[in-house]
Amino acid sequence: MSLGRWSVSLVAIAGLVAATMAAATVWLLLTAPVTVADAVSKMSEGDVGPAMQALGLVIAEALKGLFKYL
């Protein structure tokens, strides 16, 4: 594969990951604002674990729902 194809593939994967994280963040803001506020307050102290955990749970639940249809 040429370098051009690799770069396009890499950009596409990065775009998909960014879009997934953005959608999960918006969904989390709409469904659990207290959880987001708590995670943001802990992020200001340097702890990003609660925010990543909350985003991971939202993405996992979305995937579970998607796989129910398959």
CHARMM-style PDB file with segment names, atoms N, HN, CA, C and O in Angstrom:
ATOM      1  N   MET     1       0.837  -1.184   0.000  1.00  0.00      PROA
ATOM      2  CA  MET     1       0.000   0.000   0.000  1.00  0.00      PROA
ATOM      3  C   MET     1       0.883   1.249   0.000  1.00  0.00      PROA
ATOM      4  O   MET     1       1.941   1.286   0.628  1.00  0.00      PROA
ATOM      5  N   SER     2       0.434   2.233  -0.696  1.00  0.00      PROA
ATOM      6  HN  SER     2      -0.426   2.203  -1.207  1.00  0.00      PROA
ATOM      7  CA  SER     2       1.219   3.454  -0.769  1.00  0.00      PROA
ATOM      8  C   SER     2       0.977   4.325   0.462  1.00  0.00      PROA
ATOM      9  O   SER     2       0.032   4.108   1.219  1.00  0.00      PROA
ATOM     10  N   LEU     3       1.827   5.288   0.638  1.00  0.00      PROA
ATOM     11  HN  LEU     3       2.595   5.464   0.022  1.00  0.00      PROA
ATOM     12  CA  LEU     3       1.723   6.199   1.774  1.00  0.00      PROA
ATOM     13  C   LEU     3       0.426   7.001   1.733  1.00  0.00      PROA
ATOM     14  O   LEU     3      -0.152   7.306   2.777  1.00  0.00      PROA
ATOM     15  N   GLY     4      -0.024   7.339   0.547  1.00  0.00      PROA
ATOM     16  HN  GLY     4       0.445   7.092  -0.301  1.00  0.00      PROA
ATOM     17  CA  GLY     4      -1.267   8.093   0.395  1.00  0.00      PROA
ATOM     18  C   GLY     4      -2.469   7.316   0.909  1.00  0.00      PROA
ATOM     19  O   GLY     4      -3.333   7.884   1.578  1.00  0.00      PROA
ATOM     20  N   ARG     5      -2.533   6.042   0.609  1.00  0.00      PROA
ATOM     21  HN  ARG     5      -1.831   5.581   0.066  1.00  0.00      PROA
ATOM     22  CA  ARG     5      -3.647   5.221   1.088  1.00  0.00      PROA
ATOM     23  C   ARG     5      -3.588   5.053   2.602  1.00  0.00      PROA
ATOM     24  O   ARG     5      -4.620   5.075   3.274  1.00  0.00      PROA
ATOM     25  N   TRP     6      -2.390   4.886   3.133  1.00  0.00      PROA
ATOM     26  HN  TRP     6      -1.553   4.868   2.587  1.00  0.00      PROA
ATOM     27  CA  TRP     6      -2.255   4.747   4.597  1.00  0.00      PROA
ATOM     28  C   TRP     6      -2.710   6.014   5.304  1.00  0.00      PROA
ATOM     29  O   TRP     6      -3.385   5.955   6.331  1.00  0.00      PROA
ATOM     30  N   SER     7      -2.338   7.147   4.751  1.00  0.00      PROA
ATOM     31  HN  SER     7      -1.790   7.195   3.916  1.00  0.00      PROA
ATOM     32  CA  SER     7      -2.705   8.405   5.406  1.00  0.00      PROA
ATOM     33  C   SER     7      -4.217   8.636   5.342  1.00  0.00      PROA
ATOM     34  O   SER     7      -4.808   9.137   6.299  1.00  0.00      PROA
ATOM     35  N   VAL     8      -4.840   8.277   4.226  1.00  0.00      PROA
ATOM     36  HN  VAL     8      -4.360   7.870   3.449  1.00  0.00      PROA
ATOM     37  CA  VAL     8      -6.290   8.421   4.115  1.00  0.00      PROA
ATOM     38  C   VAL     8      -6.977   7.485   5.096  1.00  0.00      PROA
ATOM     39  O   VAL     8      -7.950   7.872   5.744  1.00  0.00      PROA
ATOM     40  N   SER     9      -6.486   6.262   5.212  1.00  0.00      PROA
ATOM     41  HN  SER     9      -5.696   5.948   4.685  1.00  0.00      PROA
ATOM     42  CA  SER     9      -7.066   5.305   6.153  1.00  0.00      PROA
ATOM     43  C   SER     9      -6.897   5.780   7.597  1.00  0.00      PROA
ATOM     44  O   SER     9      -7.818   5.661   8.405  1.00  0.00      PROA
ATOM     45  N   LEU    10      -5.751   6.303   7.909  1.00  0.00      PROA
ATOM     46  HN  LEU    10      -5.003   6.399   7.252  1.00  0.00      PROA
ATOM     47  CA  LEU    10      -5.487   6.790   9.254  1.00  0.00      PROA
ATOM     48  C   LEU    10      -6.377   7.979   9.592  1.00  0.00      PROA
ATOM     49  O   LEU    10      -6.900   8.066  10.703  1.00  0.00      PROA
ATOM     50  N   VAL    11      -6.551   8.884   8.655  1.00  0.00      PROA
ATOM     51  HN  VAL    11      -6.126   8.814   7.752  1.00  0.00      PROA
ATOM     52  CA  VAL    11      -7.415  10.046   8.869  1.00  0.00      PROA
ATOM     53  C   VAL    11      -8.865   9.595   9.034  1.00  0.00      PROA
ATOM     54  O   VAL    11      -9.591  10.141   9.864  1.00  0.00      PROA
ATOM     55  N   ALA    12      -9.286   8.616   8.261  1.00  0.00      PROA
ATOM     56  HN  ALA    12      -8.696   8.172   7.587  1.00  0.00      PROA
ATOM     57  CA  ALA    12     -10.658   8.107   8.365  1.00  0.00      PROA
ATOM     58  C   ALA    12     -10.898   7.459   9.726  1.00  0.00      PROA
ATOM     59  O   ALA    12     -11.945   7.674  10.336  1.00  0.00      PROA
ATOM     60  N   ILE    13      -9.955   6.683  10.199  1.00  0.00      PROA
ATOM     61  HN  ILE    13      -9.104   6.509   9.704  1.00  0.00      PROA
ATOM     62  CA  ILE    13     -10.092   6.043  11.511  1.00  0.00      PROA
ATOM     63  C   ILE    13     -10.112   7.095  12.610  1.00  0.00      PROA
ATOM     64  O   ILE    13     -10.923   7.012  13.532  1.00  0.00      PROA
ATOM     65  N   ALA    14      -9.238   8.073  12.522  1.00  0.00      PROA
ATOM     66  HN  ALA    14      -8.580   8.140  11.773  1.00  0.00      PROA
ATOM     67  CA  ALA    14      -9.221   9.144  13.526  1.00  0.00      PROA
ATOM     68  C   ALA    14     -10.526   9.927  13.507  1.00  0.00      PROA
ATOM     69  O   ALA    14     -11.027  10.324  14.560  1.00  0.00      PROA
ATOM     70  N   GLY    15     -11.074  10.150  12.336  1.00  0.00      PROA
ATOM     71  HN  GLY    15     -10.668   9.828  11.481  1.00  0.00      PROA
ATOM     72  CA  GLY    15     -12.355  10.850  12.223  1.00  0.00      PROA
ATOM     73  C   GLY    15     -13.495  10.052  12.831  1.00  0.00      PROA
ATOM     74  O   GLY    15     -14.356  10.619  13.504  1.00  0.00      PROA
ATOM     75  N   LEU    16     -13.514   8.756  12.606  1.00  0.00      PROA
ATOM     76  HN  LEU    16     -12.815   8.295  12.059  1.00  0.00      PROA
ATOM     77  CA  LEU    16     -14.550   7.909  13.188  1.00  0.00      PROA
ATOM     78  C   LEU    16     -14.457   7.873  14.708  1.00  0.00      PROA
ATOM     79  O   LEU    16     -15.475   7.925  15.398  1.00  0.00      PROA
ATOM     80  N   VAL    17     -13.247   7.786  15.223  1.00  0.00      PROA
ATOM     81  HN  VAL    17     -12.420   7.744  14.662  1.00  0.00      PROA
ATOM     82  CA  VAL    17     -13.071   7.787  16.681  1.00  0.00      PROA
ATOM     83  C   VAL    17     -13.507   9.127  17.264  1.00  0.00      PROA
ATOM     84  O   VAL    17     -14.182   9.166  18.292  1.00  0.00      PROA
ATOM     85  N   ALA    18     -13.126  10.217  16.618  1.00  0.00      PROA
ATOM     86  HN  ALA    18     -12.577  10.185  15.783  1.00  0.00      PROA
ATOM     87  CA  ALA    18     -13.514  11.543  17.110  1.00  0.00      PROA
ATOM     88  C   ALA    18     -15.026  11.745  17.052  1.00  0.00      PROA
ATOM     89  O   ALA    18     -15.610  12.313  17.974  1.00  0.00      PROA
ATOM     90  N   ALA    19     -15.656  11.289  15.985  1.00  0.00      PROA
ATOM     91  HN  ALA    19     -15.182  10.828  15.235  1.00  0.00      PROA
ATOM     92  CA  ALA    19     -17.111  11.422  15.873  1.00  0.00      PROA
ATOM     93  C   ALA    19     -17.827  10.575  16.923  1.00  0.00      PROA
ATOM     94  O   ALA    19     -18.834  11.004  17.487  1.00  0.00      PROA
ATOM     95  N   THR    20     -17.315   9.385  17.184  1.00  0.00      PROA
ATOM     96  HN  THR    20     -16.497   9.037  16.725  1.00  0.00      PROA
ATOM     97  CA  THR    20     -17.900   8.521  18.213  1.00  0.00      PROA
ATOM     98  C   THR    20     -17.777   9.153  19.589  1.00  0.00      PROA
ATOM     99  O   THR    20     -18.733   9.152  20.364  1.00  0.00      PROA
ATOM    100  N   MET    21     -16.613   9.689  19.891  1.00  0.00      PROA
ATOM    101  HN  MET    21     -15.837   9.690  19.261  1.00  0.00      PROA
ATOM    102  CA  MET    21     -16.412  10.322  21.196  1.00  0.00      PROA
ATOM    103  C   MET    21     -17.284  11.576  21.332  1.00  0.00      PROA
ATOM    104  O   MET    21     -17.824  11.838  22.407  1.00  0.00      PROA
ATOM    105  N   ALA    22     -17.423  12.342  20.263  1.00  0.00      PROA
ATOM    106  HN  ALA    22     -16.984  12.129  19.390  1.00  0.00      PROA
ATOM    107  CA  ALA    22     -18.264  13.541  20.320  1.00  0.00      PROA
ATOM    108  C   ALA    22     -19.728  13.180  20.526  1.00  0.00      PROA
ATOM    109  O   ALA    22     -20.422  13.815  21.319  1.00  0.00      PROA
ATOM    110  N   ALA    23     -20.196  12.165  19.815  1.00  0.00      PROA
ATOM    111  HN  ALA    23     -19.632  11.649  19.171  1.00  0.00      PROA
ATOM    112  CA  ALA    23     -21.586  11.737  19.976  1.00  0.00      PROA
ATOM    113  C   ALA    23     -21.831  11.193  21.381  1.00  0.00      PROA
ATOM    114  O   ALA    23     -22.870  11.466  21.983  1.00  0.00      PROA
ATOM    115  N   ALA    24     -20.882  10.429  21.898  1.00  0.00      PROA
ATOM    116  HN  ALA    24     -20.038  10.207  21.409  1.00  0.00      PROA
ATOM    117  CA  ALA    24     -21.025   9.894  23.253  1.00  0.00      PROA
ATOM    118  C   ALA    24     -21.017  11.016  24.286  1.00  0.00      PROA
ATOM    119  O   ALA    24     -21.748  10.949  25.275  1.00  0.00      PROA
ATOM    120  N   THR    25     -20.217  12.026  24.076  1.00  0.00      PROA
ATOM    121  HN  THR    25     -19.623  12.081  23.274  1.00  0.00      PROA
ATOM    122  CA  THR    25     -20.167  13.154  24.999  1.00  0.00      PROA
ATOM    123  C   THR    25     -21.480  13.927  24.996  1.00  0.00      PROA
ATOM    124  O   THR    25     -21.984  14.298  26.056  1.00  0.00      PROA
ATOM    125  N   VAL    26     -22.031  14.168  23.825  1.00  0.00      PROA
ATOM    126  HN  VAL    26     -21.622  13.866  22.964  1.00  0.00      PROA
ATOM    127  CA  VAL    26     -23.309  14.873  23.740  1.00  0.00      PROA
ATOM    128  C   VAL    26     -24.409  14.036  24.389  1.00  0.00      PROA
ATOM    129  O   VAL    26     -25.232  14.565  25.136  1.00  0.00      PROA
ATOM    130  N   TRP    27     -24.426  12.746  24.112  1.00  0.00      PROA
ATOM    131  HN  TRP    27     -23.758  12.316  23.506  1.00  0.00      PROA
ATOM    132  CA  TRP    27     -25.434  11.871  24.712  1.00  0.00      PROA
ATOM    133  C   TRP    27     -25.308  11.876  26.236  1.00  0.00      PROA
ATOM    134  O   TRP    27     -26.311  11.930  26.946  1.00  0.00      PROA
ATOM    135  N   LEU    28     -24.091  11.820  26.725  1.00  0.00      PROA
ATOM    136  HN  LEU    28     -23.275  11.776  26.148  1.00  0.00      PROA
ATOM    137  CA  LEU    28     -23.861  11.826  28.167  1.00  0.00      PROA
ATOM    138  C   LEU    28     -24.281  13.162  28.772  1.00  0.00      PROA
ATOM    139  O   LEU    28     -24.836  13.191  29.870  1.00  0.00      PROA
ATOM    140  N   LEU    29     -24.027  14.261  28.079  1.00  0.00      PROA
ATOM    141  HN  LEU    29     -23.576  14.237  27.186  1.00  0.00      PROA
ATOM    142  CA  LEU    29     -24.461  15.568  28.568  1.00  0.00      PROA
ATOM    143  C   LEU    29     -25.978  15.660  28.671  1.00  0.00      PROA
ATOM    144  O   LEU    29     -26.506  16.295  29.584  1.00  0.00      PROA
ATOM    145  N   LEU    30     -26.676  15.027  27.734  1.00  0.00      PROA
ATOM    146  HN  LEU    30     -26.247  14.512  26.992  1.00  0.00      PROA
ATOM    147  CA  LEU    30     -28.132  15.087  27.734  1.00  0.00      PROA
ATOM    148  C   LEU    30     -28.767  14.126  28.734  1.00  0.00      PROA
ATOM    149  O   LEU    30     -29.807  14.437  29.314  1.00  0.00      PROA
ATOM    150  N   THR    31     -28.158  12.972  28.939  1.00  0.00      PROA
ATOM    151  HN  THR    31     -27.313  12.719  28.467  1.00  0.00      PROA
ATOM    152  CA  THR    31     -28.788  11.948  29.772  1.00  0.00      PROA
ATOM    153  C   THR    31     -28.298  11.943  31.214  1.00  0.00      PROA
ATOM    154  O   THR    31     -29.041  11.539  32.108  1.00  0.00      PROA
ATOM    155  N   ALA    32     -27.076  12.377  31.459  1.00  0.00      PROA
ATOM    156  HN  ALA    32     -26.473  12.705  30.732  1.00  0.00      PROA
ATOM    157  CA  ALA    32     -26.530  12.339  32.817  1.00  0.00      PROA
ATOM    158  C   ALA    32     -25.686  13.577  33.091  1.00  0.00      PROA
ATOM    159  O   ALA    32     -24.464  13.477  33.200  1.00  0.00      PROA
ATOM    160  N   PRO    33     -26.316  14.736  33.204  1.00  0.00      PROA
ATOM    161  CA  PRO    33     -25.539  15.964  33.397  1.00  0.00      PROA
ATOM    162  C   PRO    33     -24.790  16.002  34.738  1.00  0.00      PROA
ATOM    163  O   PRO    33     -23.729  16.620  34.834  1.00  0.00      PROA
ATOM    164  N   VAL    34     -25.327  15.356  35.757  1.00  0.00      PROA
ATOM    165  HN  VAL    34     -26.188  14.854  35.679  1.00  0.00      PROA
ATOM    166  CA  VAL    34     -24.637  15.349  37.054  1.00  0.00      PROA
ATOM    167  C   VAL    34     -23.345  14.554  36.958  1.00  0.00      PROA
ATOM    168  O   VAL    34     -22.324  14.955  37.517  1.00  0.00      PROA
ATOM    169  N   THR    35     -23.383  13.432  36.254  1.00  0.00      PROA
ATOM    170  HN  THR    35     -24.212  13.107  35.799  1.00  0.00      PROA
ATOM    171  CA  THR    35     -22.177  12.621  36.063  1.00  0.00      PROA
ATOM    172  C   THR    35     -21.114  13.407  35.310  1.00  0.00      PROA
ATOM    173  O   THR    35     -19.932  13.347  35.647  1.00  0.00      PROA
ATOM    174  N   VAL    36     -21.538  14.144  34.291  1.00  0.00      PROA
ATOM    175  HN  VAL    36     -22.499  14.193  34.017  1.00  0.00      PROA
ATOM    176  CA  VAL    36     -20.594  14.954  33.518  1.00  0.00      PROA
ATOM    177  C   VAL    36     -20.003  16.059  34.385  1.00  0.00      PROA
ATOM    178  O   VAL    36     -18.801  16.317  34.324  1.00  0.00      PROA
ATOM    179  N   ALA    37     -20.829  16.707  35.184  1.00  0.00      PROA
ATOM    180  HN  ALA    37     -21.805  16.498  35.233  1.00  0.00      PROA
ATOM    181  CA  ALA    37     -20.333  17.780  36.049  1.00  0.00      PROA
ATOM    182  C   ALA    37     -19.324  17.239  37.055  1.00  0.00      PROA
ATOM    183  O   ALA    37     -18.303  17.873  37.322  1.00  0.00      PROA
ATOM    184  N   ASP    38     -19.612  16.066  37.612  1.00  0.00      PROA
ATOM    185  HN  ASP    38     -20.442  15.550  37.396  1.00  0.00      PROA
ATOM    186  CA  ASP    38     -18.684  15.452  38.564  1.00  0.00      PROA
ATOM    187  C   ASP    38     -17.371  15.082  37.879  1.00  0.00      PROA
ATOM    188  O   ASP    38     -16.292  15.310  38.427  1.00  0.00      PROA
ATOM    189  N   ALA    39     -17.467  14.512  36.683  1.00  0.00      PROA
ATOM    190  HN  ALA    39     -18.343  14.327  36.238  1.00  0.00      PROA
ATOM    191  CA  ALA    39     -16.259  14.128  35.952  1.00  0.00      PROA
ATOM    192  C   ALA    39     -15.430  15.345  35.563  1.00  0.00      PROA
ATOM    193  O   ALA    39     -14.201  15.302  35.625  1.00  0.00      PROA
ATOM    194  N   VAL    40     -16.088  16.429  35.163  1.00  0.00      PROA
ATOM    195  HN  VAL    40     -17.086  16.465  35.112  1.00  0.00      PROA
ATOM    196  CA  VAL    40     -15.362  17.646  34.784  1.00  0.00      PROA
ATOM    197  C   VAL    40     -14.674  18.266  35.995  1.00  0.00      PROA
ATOM    198  O   VAL    40     -13.557  18.770  35.883  1.00  0.00      PROA
ATOM    199  N   SER    41     -15.336  18.231  37.154  1.00  0.00      PROA
ATOM    200  HN  SER    41     -16.243  17.822  37.245  1.00  0.00      PROA
ATOM    201  CA  SER    41     -14.698  18.782  38.346  1.00  0.00      PROA
ATOM    202  C   SER    41     -13.472  17.963  38.741  1.00  0.00      PROA
ATOM    203  O   SER    41     -12.492  18.516  39.242  1.00  0.00      PROA
ATOM    204  N   LYS    42     -13.518  16.657  38.521  1.00  0.00      PROA
ATOM    205  HN  LYS    42     -14.314  16.207  38.114  1.00  0.00      PROA
ATOM    206  CA  LYS    42     -12.348  15.824  38.817  1.00  0.00      PROA
ATOM    207  C   LYS    42     -11.265  15.991  37.761  1.00  0.00      PROA
ATOM    208  O   LYS    42     -10.081  15.830  38.056  1.00  0.00      PROA
ATOM    209  N   MET    43     -11.664  16.316  36.522  1.00  0.00      PROA
ATOM    210  HN  MET    43     -12.626  16.447  36.282  1.00  0.00      PROA
ATOM    211  CA  MET    43     -10.672  16.550  35.481  1.00  0.00      PROA
ATOM    212  C   MET    43      -9.865  17.803  35.772  1.00  0.00      PROA
ATOM    213  O   MET    43      -8.694  17.881  35.400  1.00  0.00      PROA
ATOM    214  N   SER    44     -10.469  18.784  36.429  1.00  0.00      PROA
ATOM    215  HN  SER    44     -11.420  18.721  36.731  1.00  0.00      PROA
ATOM    216  CA  SER    44      -9.732  20.001  36.750  1.00  0.00      PROA
ATOM    217  C   SER    44      -8.650  19.722  37.783  1.00  0.00      PROA
ATOM    218  O   SER    44      -7.694  20.486  37.916  1.00  0.00      PROA
ATOM    219  N   GLU    45      -8.807  18.621  38.515  1.00  0.00      PROA
ATOM    220  HN  GLU    45      -9.584  18.001  38.407  1.00  0.00      PROA
ATOM    221  CA  GLU    45      -7.787  18.206  39.477  1.00  0.00      PROA
ATOM    222  C   GLU    45      -6.738  17.302  38.838  1.00  0.00      PROA
ATOM    223  O   GLU    45      -5.767  16.922  39.492  1.00  0.00      PROA
ATOM    224  N   GLY    46      -6.923  16.961  37.584  1.00  0.00      PROA
ATOM    225  HN  GLY    46      -7.712  17.270  37.052  1.00  0.00      PROA
ATOM    226  CA  GLY    46      -5.952  16.140  36.871  1.00  0.00      PROA
ATOM    227  C   GLY    46      -6.352  14.687  36.745  1.00  0.00      PROA
ATOM    228  O   GLY    46      -5.567  13.887  36.234  1.00  0.00      PROA
ATOM    229  N   ASP    47      -7.545  14.310  37.190  1.00  0.00      PROA
ATOM    230  HN  ASP    47      -8.182  14.960  37.605  1.00  0.00      PROA
ATOM    231  CA  ASP    47      -7.992  12.922  37.130  1.00  0.00      PROA
ATOM    232  C   ASP    47      -8.986  12.772  35.984  1.00  0.00      PROA
ATOM    233  O   ASP    47     -10.124  13.230  36.089  1.00  0.00      PROA
ATOM    234  N   VAL    48      -8.569  12.137  34.891  1.00  0.00      PROA
ATOM    235  HN  VAL    48      -7.645  11.766  34.806  1.00  0.00      PROA
ATOM    236  CA  VAL    48      -9.449  11.966  33.734  1.00  0.00      PROA
ATOM    237  C   VAL    48     -10.161  10.618  33.750  1.00  0.00      PROA
ATOM    238  O   VAL    48     -10.947  10.333  32.846  1.00  0.00      PROA
ATOM    239  N   GLY    49      -9.910   9.801  34.735  1.00  0.00      PROA
ATOM    240  HN  GLY    49      -9.272  10.033  35.470  1.00  0.00      PROA
ATOM    241  CA  GLY    49     -10.503   8.473  34.815  1.00  0.00      PROA
ATOM    242  C   GLY    49     -12.018   8.457  34.821  1.00  0.00      PROA
ATOM    243  O   GLY    49     -12.612   7.709  34.045  1.00  0.00      PROA
ATOM    244  N   PRO    50     -12.681   9.256  35.671  1.00  0.00      PROA
ATOM    245  CA  PRO    50     -14.147   9.226  35.687  1.00  0.00      PROA
ATOM    246  C   PRO    50     -14.784   9.647  34.357  1.00  0.00      PROA
ATOM    247  O   PRO    50     -15.816   9.102  33.964  1.00  0.00      PROA
ATOM    248  N   ALA    51     -14.183  10.598  33.677  1.00  0.00      PROA
ATOM    249  HN  ALA    51     -13.345  11.041  33.997  1.00  0.00      PROA
ATOM    250  CA  ALA    51     -14.728  11.027  32.388  1.00  0.00      PROA
ATOM    251  C   ALA    51     -14.585   9.925  31.350  1.00  0.00      PROA
ATOM    252  O   ALA    51     -15.518   9.662  30.592  1.00  0.00      PROA
ATOM    253  N   MET    52     -13.436   9.286  31.309  1.00  0.00      PROA
ATOM    254  HN  MET    52     -12.678   9.500  31.925  1.00  0.00      PROA
ATOM    255  CA  MET    52     -13.230   8.199  30.354  1.00  0.00      PROA
ATOM    256  C   MET    52     -14.111   7.001  30.685  1.00  0.00      PROA
ATOM    257  O   MET    52     -14.607   6.327  29.783  1.00  0.00      PROA
ATOM    258  N   GLN    53     -14.305   6.736  31.959  1.00  0.00      PROA
ATOM    259  HN  GLN    53     -13.901   7.283  32.692  1.00  0.00      PROA
ATOM    260  CA  GLN    53     -15.174   5.639  32.367  1.00  0.00      PROA
ATOM    261  C   GLN    53     -16.618   5.909  31.952  1.00  0.00      PROA
ATOM    262  O   GLN    53     -17.295   5.011  31.450  1.00  0.00      PROA
ATOM    263  N   ALA    54     -17.087   7.117  32.153  1.00  0.00      PROA
ATOM    264  HN  ALA    54     -16.538   7.846  32.560  1.00  0.00      PROA
ATOM    265  CA  ALA    54     -18.453   7.466  31.772  1.00  0.00      PROA
ATOM    266  C   ALA    54     -18.632   7.376  30.257  1.00  0.00      PROA
ATOM    267  O   ALA    54     -19.644   6.861  29.782  1.00  0.00      PROA
ATOM    268  N   LEU    55     -17.658   7.872  29.499  1.00  0.00      PROA
ATOM    269  HN  LEU    55     -16.836   8.290  29.884  1.00  0.00      PROA
ATOM    270  CA  LEU    55     -17.746   7.777  28.043  1.00  0.00      PROA
ATOM    271  C   LEU    55     -17.693   6.327  27.577  1.00  0.00      PROA
ATOM    272  O   LEU    55     -18.414   5.937  26.659  1.00  0.00      PROA
ATOM    273  N   GLY    56     -16.845   5.538  28.208  1.00  0.00      PROA
ATOM    274  HN  GLY    56     -16.259   5.855  28.954  1.00  0.00      PROA
ATOM    275  CA  GLY    56     -16.754   4.125  27.861  1.00  0.00      PROA
ATOM    276  C   GLY    56     -18.048   3.380  28.121  1.00  0.00      PROA
ATOM    277  O   GLY    56     -18.452   2.530  27.328  1.00  0.00      PROA
ATOM    278  N   LEU    57     -18.702   3.698  29.235  1.00  0.00      PROA
ATOM    279  HN  LEU    57     -18.374   4.389  29.879  1.00  0.00      PROA
ATOM    280  CA  LEU    57     -19.973   3.050  29.540  1.00  0.00      PROA
ATOM    281  C   LEU    57     -21.049   3.429  28.533  1.00  0.00      PROA
ATOM    282  O   LEU    57     -21.847   2.582  28.132  1.00  0.00      PROA
ATOM    283  N   VAL    58     -21.079   4.685  28.122  1.00  0.00      PROA
ATOM    284  HN  VAL    58     -20.431   5.373  28.447  1.00  0.00      PROA
ATOM    285  CA  VAL    58     -22.063   5.118  27.129  1.00  0.00      PROA
ATOM    286  C   VAL    58     -21.831   4.406  25.801  1.00  0.00      PROA
ATOM    287  O   VAL    58     -22.780   3.944  25.167  1.00  0.00      PROA
ATOM    288  N   ILE    59     -20.590   4.317  25.387  1.00  0.00      PROA
ATOM    289  HN  ILE    59     -19.820   4.691  25.902  1.00  0.00      PROA
ATOM    290  CA  ILE    59     -20.272   3.648  24.122  1.00  0.00      PROA
ATOM    291  C   ILE    59     -20.588   2.156  24.216  1.00  0.00      PROA
ATOM    292  O   ILE    59     -21.102   1.578  23.259  1.00  0.00      PROA
ATOM    293  N   ALA    60     -20.291   1.525  25.349  1.00  0.00      PROA
ATOM    294  HN  ALA    60     -19.874   1.994  26.127  1.00  0.00      PROA
ATOM    295  CA  ALA    60     -20.588   0.104  25.522  1.00  0.00      PROA
ATOM    296  C   ALA    60     -22.088  -0.154  25.479  1.00  0.00      PROA
ATOM    297  O   ALA    60     -22.531  -1.127  24.869  1.00  0.00      PROA
ATOM    298  N   GLU    61     -22.872   0.704  26.119  1.00  0.00      PROA
ATOM    299  HN  GLU    61     -22.512   1.494  26.615  1.00  0.00      PROA
ATOM    300  CA  GLU    61     -24.324   0.541  26.084  1.00  0.00      PROA
ATOM    301  C   GLU    61     -24.862   0.733  24.666  1.00  0.00      PROA
ATOM    302  O   GLU    61     -25.787   0.032  24.254  1.00  0.00      PROA
ATOM    303  N   ALA    62     -24.296   1.668  23.928  1.00  0.00      PROA
ATOM    304  HN  ALA    62     -23.545   2.237  24.262  1.00  0.00      PROA
ATOM    305  CA  ALA    62     -24.731   1.881  22.544  1.00  0.00      PROA
ATOM    306  C   ALA    62     -24.402   0.658  21.688  1.00  0.00      PROA
ATOM    307  O   ALA    62     -25.206   0.250  20.849  1.00  0.00      PROA
ATOM    308  N   LEU    63     -23.235   0.081  21.897  1.00  0.00      PROA
ATOM    309  HN  LEU    63     -22.582   0.412  22.579  1.00  0.00      PROA
ATOM    310  CA  LEU    63     -22.866  -1.116  21.139  1.00  0.00      PROA
ATOM    311  C   LEU    63     -23.749  -2.301  21.509  1.00  0.00      PROA
ATOM    312  O   LEU    63     -24.116  -3.092  20.641  1.00  0.00      PROA
ATOM    313  N   LYS    64     -24.096  -2.433  22.793  1.00  0.00      PROA
ATOM    314  HN  LYS    64     -23.798  -1.790  23.498  1.00  0.00      PROA
ATOM    315  CA  LYS    64     -25.007  -3.506  23.210  1.00  0.00      PROA
ATOM    316  C   LYS    64     -26.348  -3.354  22.509  1.00  0.00      PROA
ATOM    317  O   LYS    64     -26.903  -4.334  22.012  1.00  0.00      PROA
ATOM    318  N   GLY    65     -26.870  -2.141  22.467  1.00  0.00      PROA
ATOM    319  HN  GLY    65     -26.420  -1.346  22.871  1.00  0.00      PROA
ATOM    320  CA  GLY    65     -28.127  -1.888  21.786  1.00  0.00      PROA
ATOM    321  C   GLY    65     -28.047  -2.174  20.301  1.00  0.00      PROA
ATOM    322  O   GLY    65     -28.997  -2.682  19.706  1.00  0.00      PROA
ATOM    323  N   LEU    66     -26.911  -1.847  19.703  1.00  0.00      PROA
ATOM    324  HN  LEU    66     -26.139  -1.433  20.187  1.00  0.00      PROA
ATOM    325  CA  LEU    66     -26.725  -2.092  18.272  1.00  0.00      PROA
ATOM    326  C   LEU    66     -26.664  -3.582  17.989  1.00  0.00      PROA
ATOM    327  O   LEU    66     -27.254  -4.052  17.016  1.00  0.00      PROA
ATOM    328  N   PHE    67     -25.961  -4.328  18.824  1.00  0.00      PROA
ATOM    329  HN  PHE    67     -25.482  -3.946  19.614  1.00  0.00      PROA
ATOM    330  CA  PHE    67     -25.820  -5.758  18.608  1.00  0.00      PROA
ATOM    331  C   PHE    67     -27.111  -6.526  18.869  1.00  0.00      PROA
ATOM    332  O   PHE    67     -27.258  -7.651  18.392  1.00  0.00      PROA
ATOM    333  N   LYS    68     -28.038  -5.954  19.606  1.00  0.00      PROA
ATOM    334  HN  LYS    68     -27.919  -5.040  19.994  1.00  0.00      PROA
ATOM    335  CA  LYS    68     -29.331  -6.604  19.813  1.00  0.00      PROA
ATOM    336  C   LYS    68     -30.088  -6.707  18.491  1.00  0.00      PROA
ATOM    337  O   LYS    68     -30.839  -7.658  18.273  1.00  0.00      PROA
ATOM    338  N   TYR    69     -29.886  -5.716  17.604  1.00  0.00      PROA
ATOM    339  HN  TYR    69     -29.276  -4.944  17.782  1.00  0.00      PROA
ATOM    340  CA  TYR    69     -30.576  -5.714  16.334  1.00  0.00      PROA
ATOM    341  C   TYR    69     -29.942  -6.647  15.317  1.00  0.00      PROA
ATOM    342  O   TYR    69     -30.582  -7.005  14.329  1.00  0.00      PROA
ATOM    343  N   LEU    70     -28.710  -7.043  15.538  1.00  0.00      PROA
ATOM    344  HN  LEU    70     -28.190  -6.752  16.341  1.00  0.00      PROA
ATOM    345  CA  LEU    70     -28.006  -7.903  14.555  1.00  0.00      PROA
ATOM    346  C   LEU    70     -28.262  -9.353  14.783  1.00  0.00      PROA
ATOM    347  OT1 LEU    70     -27.746 -10.194  14.047  1.00  0.00      PROA
TER     348      LEU     70
END
